[in-house]
């Protein structure tokens, strides 16, 4: 099996800590040619990024993709520009309903290569309260201790 088929490129680990992920969606991402090279080189940063739905399209905001060759990049290149996410219309309609009725957030969890295309794993999540975060840390620590002991 091809190693690069499901290669992880970037991960938003903080999102899994700050949010309780209820559902996952797989979306394509519309990139420029130099951005594709940069992402495949592992230079994408998803920390602090989120997705919104506007005008019937899904958009990724605040994801940092630095230029592949900084000296060769266009002068007006913005590494944090808004990028369109590629989802089916049925999925977008479903997300619109869920985002409005339950006050959920749409977060990019990881970027990966699947069959030669760069994809994003989007999570539909609910924000955790401070107590929930403490419980999550405590649970993670006990699991770690059990693995060490056993």
HELIX and SHEET records of a PDB file:
HELIX    1   1 UNK A    3  UNK A    6  5                                   4    
HELIX    2   2 UNK A   13  UNK A   18  1                                   6    
HELIX    3   3 UNK A   33  UNK A   40  1                                   8    
HELIX    4   4 UNK A   70  UNK A   72  5                                   3    
HELIX    5   5 UNK A   89  UNK A  101  1                                  13    
HELIX    6   6 UNK A  130  UNK A  149  1                                  20    
SHEET    1   A 7 UNK A   8  UNK A  11  0                                        
SHEET    2   A 7 UNK A 105  UNK A 114 -1                                        
SHEET    3   A 7 UNK A 117  UNK A 127 -1                                        
SHEET    4   A 7 UNK A  19  UNK A  29 -1                                        
SHEET    5   A 7 UNK A  83  UNK A  86 -1                                        
SHEET    6   A 7 UNK A  57  UNK A  61 -1                                        
SHEET    7   A 7 UNK A  50  UNK A  54 -1                                        
SHEET    1   B 2 UNK A  44  UNK A  45  0                                        
SHEET    2   B 2 UNK A  64  UNK A  65 -1                                        
END                                                                             
